[in-house]
Amino acid sequence: MLHRSGWTPSGPSAARGIDPAASAQTLAEYGNTHMQLALRGLEPKTTDPYRAGWRLRVVPALGHLPVTMITNGAVDRTTYAWIADGEGRSTVKNTLAVLIRVMEQAVATV
């Protein structure tokens, strides 16, 4: 059966109403495609450091993983690695903030 969105459901993801194509995207692909929506309502003075955190830290560390494979443990380990690398509190906070916004958007759409 073809749905309005253009995809045909198949497998366990489809049974839960998840678009299989979207659920197979890497975090980098998903975030780059949906970044504007994830950052809606924020001032440019906020989005600039968020985008830098995404580009410089999130994508290199987690961007290769499928969105559905991003776990609390993976984020915790990555956060500890950023801290061990000497990243400051504000940098880590901004990086986690953009990751959270992208993942909240993913939960709503994937």
N, C-alpha and C positions, 0 to 999 in steps of 0.2 A: 504494500500500500504506500503510495506517495503522499507525503504530508505537504502542507503549505510551504514549509521551509525548504523543500526540495530534496530531502533525504528520506531514504527508506529504512525504517527501523529493522534492526537485526541484532541478536545477541542480548546479553544481560543488561548492557547499558541502555539499549533501546527500550527494553522492557520497563526501565525506570524513567523513561521519557528523556533520556540524554542523547543529544546529537552525537553519533559515533565519531564524526569528523572533528568536532570541537573537542571531544574528550581525548582524542589522540594527539592534539597539538602540544608542542612543548610549551613550557612556561614562557620562554622568550617569544615564540610566535604569538601566543595568546596575548601576552602583555603588550607587545608592540602593536597588535591590531586593536586592542581595547583600551589603550592608555588614556586617550582623551576622555572616554566615558568614566574610567576609574578615577580620574583626577577632576571631574566636573565639580564646580563650585569652589575650587581653591584659587587663591590669589597667585599671580605669577611669582611673587617672592617665596611662595611655598612650593610651587610646582618645579621651579628650577633645581633646588637641591634634591627633590624627590626623583626627578628624571636622571640627575647625575648618579644618585644611589642605585637606580635601576640599571643604568648603563655600565657603571664601573664595578658594581658589587653583585647585584642580584643575577644579572644575565651570565656573567662568568662562573658564578658559583652554582646556580640552580637552573639556569636557562635551558639546559639540555634535557632536563627531566620532563616527562609528560605532566600536564597540570594535575591529573588525577593521582600522581605519585608524590606530590608535595605533601609531606607530613610534618607534624609538630617536631618530631625528632630531627628531620632533615634541616628544618629552620633553626632549631636549637644548636645543632652542631655547626652550622654555617655561621650563626651569630657568634658563637665562642671563637671560631676561627678569625672572624673580623676583629674581635677584641684582642686576640692573641697577636694579630698583625699590627696592633697599635692604633686601630681606628678609634677616634674619639667618640664620646657619648652622643653628641649631637649628630654625628655622621651615621652611627649605628641606628639611632632613633629614626632619622629621616629615611634610611634605607629600609628599615622594617616597616615604616609607615606606608611606603609605596608598595611594598610586597603585600601587606595586609589589604590595601585598597584593591590591588589587582586580584588577589585571591577572593575577596568578597564579591567582586564582579563575576569571577569565574563560578562561584557557588550559585550565583543568581542565574547564570546562563548556560553552564555546562552540565 
